Amino acid sequence: MTSQKVKTALVTGASSGMGKETAKRLIKDGYRVFVAARSVAKMKDLEALGATPLRMDISKGDEIKAAVDTILDQVETIDVLVNNAGFGLYGAIEDISLDEARYQFEVNLFGTARLTQLLLPKMREKGSGAIINITSMGGKVYTLLGAWYHATKHALEGWSDSLRLELAPFGIKVVIIEPGLIETGFGDVVADGLLKRSGSGAYAKLTEAVAATTRQAYGDGRGTDPAVIADIVSNAASARRPRTRYVAGKYAKPMIAVRKWLGDRMFDRLIMSQMR
């Protein structure tokens, strides 16, 4: 293990989108950055910039443990942990198997929890650090055919809030970032999955409408540049007293506000009106 003078960061889900842009920003900020994803090949550009790539499937406990061991063999601790890895499972509840639903939770919640557990002891020993959890506006609202995805993001929000209180006495900050529509390829993945799972049968008409609306919302610059989220991560990581939550990206603030202030029935009408 080398003496740690330069601050270190670990970014999960760094092979694309918000994770990749966040890693680039933290490298620019002067951090020694470890990046993790299932595909090391997709992080070659980050390696060229100075990052250390690690193969890690966030749903597999042995790979999480191996990645943490590799990191802690090289540095004393991680100063900034960015839990970004995740995906969106969409489809009618009736059409999605519980095995698929469990996998959604493994990736979006339990993998993040295990990684955090393994890194916390060294953070506590140092008495500092920041854990930045990328949730979604979907952790505060809901949409058609996204029950399991929203369930994981709502769960990650509550988990993060409790974690923040637990770690405050040890000088460790916990921050939640709730992105809106970000240009990450999320829309096509969601739409393709929807049509595969619920494109025929009882929910076919609804599925086609949701898939079309989803495709229209993303791509061709209609979403927010992921660099916006990377900037927020950078600012939160360096702030002496960061906010508990940051909301950013297309539709995030208005969608959350409508749900909060106008209530469920009005929000239901808003969501259903987009399907006409």
C-alpha positions in Angstrom: 0.0 0.0 0.0 1.3 3.4 -0.9 1.1 6.5 1.3 -2.0 8.4 0.3 -1.5 12.1 -0.3 -3.6 12.6 -3.4 -7.4 12.2 -2.8 -8.9 9.1 -4.3 -12.2 8.4 -5.9 -14.1 5.3 -7.1 -16.8 5.6 -9.8 -19.0 2.7 -10.6 -20.8 2.2 -13.9 -18.0 4.2 -15.6 -18.2 2.6 -19.0 -20.6 5.2 -20.4 -22.9 8.1 -19.7 -22.9 9.8 -16.3 -20.3 7.5 -14.8 -17.8 8.1 -17.6 -18.3 11.9 -17.5 -18.0 11.9 -13.7 -14.7 10.0 -13.9 -13.3 12.4 -16.4 -14.3 15.4 -14.2 -12.7 13.9 -11.1 -9.5 13.1 -13.0 -9.4 16.8 -14.1 -10.0 17.8 -10.5 -6.8 16.0 -9.5 -8.2 12.8 -7.9 -6.6 9.4 -8.3 -9.6 7.7 -9.9 -10.6 4.1 -9.9 -13.3 3.2 -12.4 -15.4 0.1 -12.3 -17.8 -1.6 -14.8 -18.5 -5.0 -16.4 -16.5 -4.0 -19.5 -12.9 -2.9 -19.0 -12.6 -2.3 -22.8 -15.2 0.5 -22.6 -13.0 2.3 -20.1 -9.8 2.4 -22.1 -10.3 6.1 -22.7 -10.4 6.7 -19.0 -7.3 4.6 -18.5 -5.5 6.8 -21.1 -6.5 9.8 -19.0 -5.0 8.2 -15.9 -7.8 6.2 -14.3 -7.3 2.7 -13.0 -10.0 0.4 -14.6 -11.5 -2.5 -12.7 -13.8 -5.2 -13.9 -16.7 -5.4 -11.6 -20.2 -6.7 -12.0 -22.1 -4.8 -9.3 -24.5 -7.7 -8.9 -21.8 -10.2 -8.0 -20.4 -10.1 -4.4 -17.1 -11.8 -5.2 -16.3 -9.3 -7.9 -17.1 -6.4 -5.6 -14.9 -7.9 -2.9 -12.1 -8.4 -5.4 -12.3 -4.8 -6.7 -12.2 -3.4 -3.2 -9.2 -5.6 -2.3 -7.4 -4.4 -5.3 -8.1 -0.8 -4.4 -7.1 -1.1 -0.8 -3.8 -2.8 -1.7 -2.9 0.4 -3.5 -4.4 3.2 -1.3 -5.4 3.7 2.3 -9.0 4.5 1.6 -11.4 5.9 -1.0 -12.2 9.6 -0.3 -15.1 9.8 -2.7 -17.3 6.9 -3.6 -19.7 7.6 -6.5 -22.3 4.9 -6.7 -23.6 5.3 -10.2 -24.0 1.8 -11.6 -27.6 0.9 -12.4 -30.1 0.2 -15.1 -33.9 0.5 -15.8 -36.1 -2.6 -15.9 -39.4 -1.6 -17.5 -42.5 -3.7 -18.3 -45.9 -4.6 -16.8 -45.6 -6.0 -13.3 -47.6 -9.0 -14.5 -45.0 -9.7 -17.3 -41.8 -9.4 -15.3 -40.6 -12.4 -13.4 -39.5 -12.1 -9.8 -36.1 -13.3 -10.8 -35.7 -10.3 -13.1 -37.1 -8.0 -10.3 -34.5 -9.4 -7.9 -31.8 -8.7 -10.4 -33.0 -5.1 -10.7 -32.6 -4.8 -6.9 -29.2 -6.5 -7.0 -27.8 -4.0 -9.4 -29.6 -0.8 -8.3 -29.5 -1.3 -4.5 -27.8 -4.4 -3.0 -24.6 -4.1 -5.0 -24.3 -0.5 -4.1 -24.9 -1.4 -0.4 -22.3 -4.2 -0.4 -19.6 -2.0 -2.0 -20.3 0.8 0.5 -20.1 -1.7 3.4 -16.7 -2.9 2.3 -15.3 0.6 1.9 -16.8 2.1 5.1 -14.3 0.8 7.7 -11.3 2.6 6.2 -13.4 5.8 5.7 -14.4 5.7 9.4 -10.7 5.1 10.4 -9.8 8.3 8.5 -12.8 10.2 9.8 -13.7 11.7 6.4 -15.0 10.9 3.0 -18.0 11.4 0.7 -20.5 8.8 -0.6 -22.4 10.2 -3.5 -25.4 8.0 -4.6 -26.8 8.6 -8.1 -30.5 7.9 -7.8 -33.0 9.5 -10.2 -36.0 11.8 -10.2 -37.6 8.3 -10.5 -36.8 7.9 -6.8 -39.3 10.6 -6.0 -41.9 10.1 -8.8 -43.3 7.2 -10.8 -44.1 6.4 -14.4 -46.1 3.9 -16.4 -44.7 0.3 -16.6 -41.6 1.2 -14.4 -42.7 -0.3 -11.1 -39.5 -2.3 -10.4 -37.2 0.4 -11.5 -38.9 3.0 -9.3 -39.0 0.6 -6.4 -35.2 0.3 -6.5 -34.7 4.1 -6.8 -37.2 4.9 -4.0 -35.4 2.3 -1.9 -32.0 3.8 -2.6 -33.3 7.2 -1.5 -34.4 5.9 1.9 -31.3 3.8 2.3 -29.1 6.9 1.6 -31.0 9.1 4.0 -30.5 6.6 6.9 -26.9 6.1 5.9 -26.3 9.9 6.1 -27.5 10.0 9.7 -25.4 6.9 10.6 -22.2 8.3 9.2 -22.5 11.9 10.2 -20.7 11.3 13.6 -17.7 9.9 11.7 -17.3 12.9 9.4 -18.5 11.0 6.3 -20.9 12.9 4.0 -23.7 11.2 2.1 -25.2 13.0 -0.9 -28.0 12.0 -3.2 -28.2 13.2 -6.8 -31.5 12.9 -8.6 -31.0 13.3 -12.4 -33.8 13.9 -14.8 -33.6 12.9 -18.5 -29.9 12.5 -19.3 -28.4 11.7 -22.7 -27.1 8.2 -21.8 -28.8 5.7 -24.1 -31.3 5.0 -21.3 -34.3 5.7 -23.5 -33.5 3.1 -26.1 -32.7 0.5 -23.5 -36.0 1.1 -21.7 -38.1 1.1 -24.9 -36.5 -2.1 -26.2 -37.0 -3.9 -22.9 -40.6 -2.7 -22.7 -41.5 -4.1 -26.1 -39.7 -7.3 -25.4 -41.5 -8.0 -22.1 -44.9 -6.4 -22.7 -45.2 -5.7 -26.4 -47.9 -8.3 -26.9 -50.8 -9.4 -24.7 -52.9 -7.4 -22.4 -50.6 -4.5 -22.1 -49.5 -4.2 -25.7 -51.3 -1.0 -26.5 -50.1 0.8 -23.4 -46.5 -0.6 -24.0 -46.4 0.8 -27.5 -47.5 4.2 -26.3 -44.9 4.3 -23.5 -42.1 3.0 -25.7 -42.9 5.7 -28.3 -43.0 8.5 -25.7 -39.7 7.2 -24.2 -37.9 7.3 -27.5 -39.2 10.8 -28.3 -37.9 12.1 -24.9 -34.3 11.0 -25.5 -31.7 11.4 -28.3 -30.8 14.2 -30.7 -29.9 16.5 -27.8 -33.4 16.3 -26.2 -31.9 15.2 -22.9 -29.4 16.9 -20.6 -25.7 16.4 -21.2 -24.3 13.9 -18.6 -21.4 16.4 -17.9 -24.0 18.4 -15.9 -24.2 15.6 -13.4 -20.4 15.2 -13.4 -20.1 18.9 -12.4 -22.6 18.4 -9.5 -20.6 15.4 -8.3 -17.4 17.4 -8.4 -19.0 20.3 -6.4 -20.6 18.0 -3.9 -17.4 16.1 -3.3 -15.4 19.2 -2.6 -18.0 21.1 -0.6 -17.4 21.4 3.2 -21.1 21.1 3.7 -22.9 19.8 0.6 -26.6 19.6 0.2 -28.3 16.4 1.1 -29.8 16.3 -2.4 -29.1 17.8 -5.8 -31.8 17.7 -8.5 -30.7 18.3 -12.1 -31.5 17.5 -15.7 -34.5 17.8 -17.9 -37.9 17.5 -16.2 -36.4 16.6 -12.8 -37.4 19.7 -10.9 -40.9 20.2 -12.3 -41.8 16.5 -12.1 -40.7 16.3 -8.5 -42.5 19.5 -7.7 -45.8 18.4 -9.3 -45.8 15.2 -7.3 -44.9 17.0 -4.1 -47.2 19.9 -4.2 -50.2 18.8 -6.4 -50.5 15.3 -5.1 -50.9 11.8 -6.6 -54.1 12.3 -8.5 -52.8 15.3 -10.4 -49.6 13.5 -11.1 -51.5 10.5 -12.3 -53.3 12.7 -14.8 -50.1 14.2 -16.0 -48.5 10.9 -16.6 -51.5 9.4 -18.4 -52.0 12.5 -20.5 -48.6 11.7 -22.2 -50.0 8.4 -23.5 -52.7 9.8 -25.6 
